[in-house]
Amino acid sequence: MSLNGLIFEKRNNTAQNWGNIHSRIFEDGILTGCNISFTSNSITIGDGYLSARGRITQINGATTTEITPTLTDGYVRLKYEIDLTQEASASEFTQGAITYDFSATQTFPALVQEDINTSAGNIYEMELCKAQITASNITSIVSTASNTGGFLQTSGG
């Protein structure tokens, strides 16, 4: 048996350690803020914090994604993607990105959700929202990521 004190003085802690801990506390979703708005050709996520597989990400300043539809009518899904194959950096966050895909219906391919809190996984996607496209323009947001406060939100803690 081997013990590894994680939250102790002079102990190092990894992103995998914190991801495992936070994934038990926070479901995928919006921790705070991240108001979603749209124009006919873009979706904006406001300041806030997200939790994806226990990895916490700050959106620092409104982030707008320009959408170029590949279909006239249908849906676009905005995703937050963690890609641990990208090099970690202390000065720039390169392991997270906002991406999107399209579908003629509200049914999309399954999200890639590898276990990024072990050495077996590198990619984890979380849906931020789905928007309807009519006549090649975004016309409404039909669903958004849930607000998550973790078990404290539902346990009375």
MIBA-704688 format. One record per residue (C-alpha): residue number from 1; residue in one letter; z, x, y. Coordinates in steps of 0.1 Angstrom, whole numbers, plus 5000, padded with zeros to 4 digits. Example, Ala and Ser with C-alpha at 12.3 -4.5 7.8 and 13.67 -1.06 7.14 Angstrom:
<pt><num>1</num><residuo>a</residuo><z>5078</z><x>5123</x><y>4955</y></pt>
<pt><num>2</num><residuo>s</residuo><z>5071</z><x>5137</x><y>4989</y></pt>
! end
This chain:
<pt><num>1</num><residuo>m</residuo><z>5000</z><x>5000</x><y>5000</y></pt>
<pt><num>2</num><residuo>s</residuo><z>4992</z><x>5011</x><y>5035</y></pt>
<pt><num>3</num><residuo>l</residuo><z>5005</z><x>4996</x><y>5067</y></pt>
<pt><num>4</num><residuo>n</residuo><z>4988</z><x>4998</x><y>5100</y></pt>
<pt><num>5</num><residuo>g</residuo><z>5009</z><x>4987</x><y>5130</y></pt>
<pt><num>6</num><residuo>l</residuo><z>4985</z><x>4971</x><y>5154</y></pt>
<pt><num>7</num><residuo>i</residuo><z>5005</z><x>4959</x><y>5183</y></pt>
<pt><num>8</num><residuo>f</residuo><z>5030</z><x>4987</x><y>5186</y></pt>
<pt><num>9</num><residuo>e</residuo><z>5035</z><x>5015</x><y>5211</y></pt>
<pt><num>10</num><residuo>k</residuo><z>5010</z><x>5044</x><y>5208</y></pt>
<pt><num>11</num><residuo>r</residuo><z>4989</z><x>5026</x><y>5182</y></pt>
<pt><num>12</num><residuo>n</residuo><z>4952</z><x>5022</x><y>5186</y></pt>
<pt><num>13</num><residuo>n</residuo><z>4936</z><x>4988</x><y>5181</y></pt>
<pt><num>14</num><residuo>t</residuo><z>4900</z><x>4981</x><y>5174</y></pt>
<pt><num>15</num><residuo>a</residuo><z>4877</z><x>4952</x><y>5184</y></pt>
<pt><num>16</num><residuo>q</residuo><z>4875</z><x>4942</x><y>5148</y></pt>
<pt><num>17</num><residuo>n</residuo><z>4913</z><x>4940</x><y>5147</y></pt>
<pt><num>18</num><residuo>w</residuo><z>4915</z><x>4918</x><y>5178</y></pt>
<pt><num>19</num><residuo>g</residuo><z>4885</z><x>4898</x><y>5167</y></pt>
<pt><num>20</num><residuo>n</residuo><z>4903</z><x>4889</x><y>5134</y></pt>
<pt><num>21</num><residuo>i</residuo><z>4934</z><x>4880</x><y>5153</y></pt>
<pt><num>22</num><residuo>h</residuo><z>4917</z><x>4859</x><y>5180</y></pt>
<pt><num>23</num><residuo>s</residuo><z>4894</z><x>4841</x><y>5155</y></pt>
<pt><num>24</num><residuo>r</residuo><z>4925</z><x>4826</x><y>5140</y></pt>
<pt><num>25</num><residuo>i</residuo><z>4937</z><x>4814</x><y>5174</y></pt>
<pt><num>26</num><residuo>f</residuo><z>4905</z><x>4804</x><y>5192</y></pt>
<pt><num>27</num><residuo>e</residuo><z>4875</z><x>4785</x><y>5177</y></pt>
<pt><num>28</num><residuo>d</residuo><z>4840</z><x>4793</x><y>5190</y></pt>
<pt><num>29</num><residuo>g</residuo><z>4836</z><x>4778</x><y>5224</y></pt>
<pt><num>30</num><residuo>i</residuo><z>4845</z><x>4779</x><y>5261</y></pt>
<pt><num>31</num><residuo>l</residuo><z>4880</z><x>4792</x><y>5269</y></pt>
<pt><num>32</num><residuo>t</residuo><z>4878</z><x>4785</x><y>5306</y></pt>
<pt><num>33</num><residuo>g</residuo><z>4851</z><x>4778</x><y>5332</y></pt>
<pt><num>34</num><residuo>c</residuo><z>4815</z><x>4784</x><y>5321</y></pt>
<pt><num>35</num><residuo>n</residuo><z>4802</z><x>4752</x><y>5338</y></pt>
<pt><num>36</num><residuo>i</residuo><z>4766</z><x>4746</x><y>5327</y></pt>
<pt><num>37</num><residuo>s</residuo><z>4739</z><x>4734</x><y>5351</y></pt>
<pt><num>38</num><residuo>f</residuo><z>4701</z><x>4733</x><y>5350</y></pt>
<pt><num>39</num><residuo>t</residuo><z>4670</z><x>4731</x><y>5370</y></pt>
<pt><num>40</num><residuo>s</residuo><z>4636</z><x>4722</x><y>5357</y></pt>
<pt><num>41</num><residuo>n</residuo><z>4630</z><x>4757</x><y>5344</y></pt>
<pt><num>42</num><residuo>s</residuo><z>4664</z><x>4774</x><y>5341</y></pt>
<pt><num>43</num><residuo>i</residuo><z>4700</z><x>4770</x><y>5327</y></pt>
<pt><num>44</num><residuo>t</residuo><z>4730</z><x>4785</x><y>5345</y></pt>
<pt><num>45</num><residuo>i</residuo><z>4763</z><x>4793</x><y>5330</y></pt>
<pt><num>46</num><residuo>g</residuo><z>4791</z><x>4797</x><y>5356</y></pt>
<pt><num>47</num><residuo>d</residuo><z>4820</z><x>4821</x><y>5357</y></pt>
<pt><num>48</num><residuo>g</residuo><z>4844</z><x>4819</x><y>5328</y></pt>
<pt><num>49</num><residuo>y</residuo><z>4853</z><x>4831</x><y>5293</y></pt>
<pt><num>50</num><residuo>l</residuo><z>4838</z><x>4825</x><y>5259</y></pt>
<pt><num>51</num><residuo>s</residuo><z>4852</z><x>4830</x><y>5224</y></pt>
<pt><num>52</num><residuo>a</residuo><z>4827</z><x>4838</x><y>5196</y></pt>
<pt><num>53</num><residuo>r</residuo><z>4841</z><x>4847</x><y>5162</y></pt>
<pt><num>54</num><residuo>g</residuo><z>4873</z><x>4858</x><y>5180</y></pt>
<pt><num>55</num><residuo>r</residuo><z>4854</z><x>4882</x><y>5204</y></pt>
<pt><num>56</num><residuo>i</residuo><z>4862</z><x>4872</x><y>5240</y></pt>
<pt><num>57</num><residuo>t</residuo><z>4835</z><x>4876</x><y>5266</y></pt>
<pt><num>58</num><residuo>q</residuo><z>4837</z><x>4871</x><y>5303</y></pt>
<pt><num>59</num><residuo>i</residuo><z>4808</z><x>4857</x><y>5323</y></pt>
<pt><num>60</num><residuo>n</residuo><z>4814</z><x>4874</x><y>5356</y></pt>
<pt><num>61</num><residuo>g</residuo><z>4792</z><x>4856</x><y>5381</y></pt>
<pt><num>62</num><residuo>a</residuo><z>4768</z><x>4828</x><y>5375</y></pt>
<pt><num>63</num><residuo>t</residuo><z>4743</z><x>4838</x><y>5348</y></pt>
<pt><num>64</num><residuo>t</residuo><z>4709</z><x>4821</x><y>5350</y></pt>
<pt><num>65</num><residuo>t</residuo><z>4684</z><x>4821</x><y>5321</y></pt>
<pt><num>66</num><residuo>e</residuo><z>4648</z><x>4813</x><y>5330</y></pt>
<pt><num>67</num><residuo>i</residuo><z>4633</z><x>4790</x><y>5303</y></pt>
<pt><num>68</num><residuo>t</residuo><z>4596</z><x>4791</x><y>5295</y></pt>
<pt><num>69</num><residuo>p</residuo><z>4589</z><x>4762</x><y>5271</y></pt>
<pt><num>70</num><residuo>t</residuo><z>4566</z><x>4768</x><y>5242</y></pt>
<pt><num>71</num><residuo>l</residuo><z>4564</z><x>4730</x><y>5238</y></pt>
<pt><num>72</num><residuo>t</residuo><z>4558</z><x>4700</x><y>5261</y></pt>
<pt><num>73</num><residuo>d</residuo><z>4585</z><x>4678</x><y>5248</y></pt>
<pt><num>74</num><residuo>g</residuo><z>4615</z><x>4687</x><y>5227</y></pt>
<pt><num>75</num><residuo>y</residuo><z>4647</z><x>4707</x><y>5230</y></pt>
<pt><num>76</num><residuo>v</residuo><z>4659</z><x>4742</x><y>5240</y></pt>
<pt><num>77</num><residuo>r</residuo><z>4691</z><x>4757</x><y>5226</y></pt>
<pt><num>78</num><residuo>l</residuo><z>4708</z><x>4783</x><y>5247</y></pt>
<pt><num>79</num><residuo>k</residuo><z>4728</z><x>4808</x><y>5225</y></pt>
<pt><num>80</num><residuo>y</residuo><z>4753</z><x>4835</x><y>5231</y></pt>
<pt><num>81</num><residuo>e</residuo><z>4744</z><x>4864</x><y>5207</y></pt>
<pt><num>82</num><residuo>i</residuo><z>4766</z><x>4893</x><y>5198</y></pt>
<pt><num>83</num><residuo>d</residuo><z>4746</z><x>4922</x><y>5183</y></pt>
<pt><num>84</num><residuo>l</residuo><z>4769</z><x>4951</x><y>5172</y></pt>
<pt><num>85</num><residuo>t</residuo><z>4738</z><x>4972</x><y>5163</y></pt>
<pt><num>86</num><residuo>q</residuo><z>4736</z><x>4978</x><y>5201</y></pt>
<pt><num>87</num><residuo>e</residuo><z>4755</z><x>5009</x><y>5212</y></pt>
<pt><num>88</num><residuo>a</residuo><z>4790</z><x>5003</x><y>5227</y></pt>
<pt><num>89</num><residuo>s</residuo><z>4795</z><x>5016</x><y>5262</y></pt>
<pt><num>90</num><residuo>a</residuo><z>4825</z><x>5018</x><y>5285</y></pt>
<pt><num>91</num><residuo>s</residuo><z>4803</z><x>5013</x><y>5316</y></pt>
<pt><num>92</num><residuo>e</residuo><z>4779</z><x>4986</x><y>5305</y></pt>
<pt><num>93</num><residuo>f</residuo><z>4782</z><x>4957</x><y>5280</y></pt>
<pt><num>94</num><residuo>t</residuo><z>4751</z><x>4958</x><y>5258</y></pt>
<pt><num>95</num><residuo>q</residuo><z>4764</z><x>4940</x><y>5227</y></pt>
<pt><num>96</num><residuo>g</residuo><z>4761</z><x>4905</x><y>5241</y></pt>
<pt><num>97</num><residuo>a</residuo><z>4732</z><x>4885</x><y>5254</y></pt>
<pt><num>98</num><residuo>i</residuo><z>4721</z><x>4850</x><y>5262</y></pt>
<pt><num>99</num><residuo>t</residuo><z>4690</z><x>4839</x><y>5243</y></pt>
<pt><num>100</num><residuo>y</residuo><z>4672</z><x>4807</x><y>5235</y></pt>
<pt><num>101</num><residuo>d</residuo><z>4650</z><x>4790</x><y>5210</y></pt>
<pt><num>102</num><residuo>f</residuo><z>4630</z><x>4757</x><y>5208</y></pt>
<pt><num>103</num><residuo>s</residuo><z>4627</z><x>4727</x><y>5185</y></pt>
<pt><num>104</num><residuo>a</residuo><z>4607</z><x>4695</x><y>5186</y></pt>
<pt><num>105</num><residuo>t</residuo><z>4640</z><x>4677</x><y>5175</y></pt>
<pt><num>106</num><residuo>q</residuo><z>4677</z><x>4683</x><y>5181</y></pt>
<pt><num>107</num><residuo>t</residuo><z>4678</z><x>4700</x><y>5148</y></pt>
<pt><num>108</num><residuo>f</residuo><z>4675</z><x>4738</x><y>5150</y></pt>
<pt><num>109</num><residuo>p</residuo><z>4676</z><x>4766</x><y>5124</y></pt>
<pt><num>110</num><residuo>a</residuo><z>4711</z><x>4777</x><y>5114</y></pt>
<pt><num>111</num><residuo>l</residuo><z>4728</z><x>4801</x><y>5137</y></pt>
<pt><num>112</num><residuo>v</residuo><z>4732</z><x>4837</x><y>5124</y></pt>
<pt><num>113</num><residuo>q</residuo><z>4769</z><x>4840</x><y>5119</y></pt>
<pt><num>114</num><residuo>e</residuo><z>4777</z><x>4872</x><y>5101</y></pt>
<pt><num>115</num><residuo>d</residuo><z>4813</z><x>4883</x><y>5098</y></pt>
<pt><num>116</num><residuo>i</residuo><z>4814</z><x>4907</x><y>5128</y></pt>
<pt><num>117</num><residuo>n</residuo><z>4851</z><x>4914</x><y>5122</y></pt>
<pt><num>118</num><residuo>t</residuo><z>4843</z><x>4934</x><y>5091</y></pt>
<pt><num>119</num><residuo>s</residuo><z>4819</z><x>4963</x><y>5085</y></pt>
<pt><num>120</num><residuo>a</residuo><z>4796</z><x>4938</x><y>5067</y></pt>
<pt><num>121</num><residuo>g</residuo><z>4783</z><x>4920</x><y>5098</y></pt>
<pt><num>122</num><residuo>n</residuo><z>4764</z><x>4928</x><y>5130</y></pt>
<pt><num>123</num><residuo>i</residuo><z>4750</z><x>4896</x><y>5144</y></pt>
<pt><num>124</num><residuo>y</residuo><z>4769</z><x>4865</x><y>5155</y></pt>
<pt><num>125</num><residuo>e</residuo><z>4753</z><x>4836</x><y>5174</y></pt>
<pt><num>126</num><residuo>m</residuo><z>4771</z><x>4807</x><y>5191</y></pt>
<pt><num>127</num><residuo>e</residuo><z>4755</z><x>4777</x><y>5207</y></pt>
<pt><num>128</num><residuo>l</residuo><z>4762</z><x>4773</x><y>5244</y></pt>
<pt><num>129</num><residuo>c</residuo><z>4742</z><x>4741</x><y>5250</y></pt>
<pt><num>130</num><residuo>k</residuo><z>4711</z><x>4721</x><y>5241</y></pt>
<pt><num>131</num><residuo>a</residuo><z>4688</z><x>4707</x><y>5267</y></pt>
<pt><num>132</num><residuo>q</residuo><z>4660</z><x>4682</x><y>5266</y></pt>
<pt><num>133</num><residuo>i</residuo><z>4625</z><x>4692</x><y>5277</y></pt>
<pt><num>134</num><residuo>t</residuo><z>4601</z><x>4665</x><y>5289</y></pt>
<pt><num>135</num><residuo>a</residuo><z>4566</z><x>4673</x><y>5302</y></pt>
<pt><num>136</num><residuo>s</residuo><z>4575</z><x>4710</x><y>5300</y></pt>
<pt><num>137</num><residuo>n</residuo><z>4606</z><x>4707</x><y>5322</y></pt>
<pt><num>138</num><residuo>i</residuo><z>4643</z><x>4706</x><y>5314</y></pt>
<pt><num>139</num><residuo>t</residuo><z>4655</z><x>4671</x><y>5322</y></pt>
<pt><num>140</num><residuo>s</residuo><z>4690</z><x>4670</x><y>5308</y></pt>
<pt><num>141</num><residuo>i</residuo><z>4718</z><x>4688</x><y>5290</y></pt>
<pt><num>142</num><residuo>v</residuo><z>4724</z><x>4669</x><y>5258</y></pt>
<pt><num>143</num><residuo>s</residuo><z>4753</z><x>4689</x><y>5243</y></pt>
<pt><num>144</num><residuo>t</residuo><z>4775</z><x>4718</x><y>5253</y></pt>
<pt><num>145</num><residuo>a</residuo><z>4799</z><x>4742</x><y>5235</y></pt>
<pt><num>146</num><residuo>s</residuo><z>4833</z><x>4727</x><y>5232</y></pt>
<pt><num>147</num><residuo>n</residuo><z>4863</z><x>4737</x><y>5253</y></pt>
<pt><num>148</num><residuo>t</residuo><z>4887</z><x>4756</x><y>5230</y></pt>
<pt><num>149</num><residuo>g</residuo><z>4923</z><x>4763</x><y>5236</y></pt>
<pt><num>150</num><residuo>g</residuo><z>4929</z><x>4774</x><y>5201</y></pt>
<pt><num>151</num><residuo>f</residuo><z>4957</z><x>4760</x><y>5180</y></pt>
<pt><num>152</num><residuo>l</residuo><z>4980</z><x>4759</x><y>5210</y></pt>
<pt><num>153</num><residuo>q</residuo><z>4958</z><x>4731</x><y>5225</y></pt>
<pt><num>154</num><residuo>t</residuo><z>4963</z><x>4708</x><y>5195</y></pt>
<pt><num>155</num><residuo>s</residuo><z>4998</z><x>4718</x><y>5183</y></pt>
<pt><num>156</num><residuo>g</residuo><z>5017</z><x>4710</x><y>5214</y></pt>
<pt><num>157</num><residuo>g</residuo><z>5025</z><x>4747</x><y>5219</y></pt>
! end
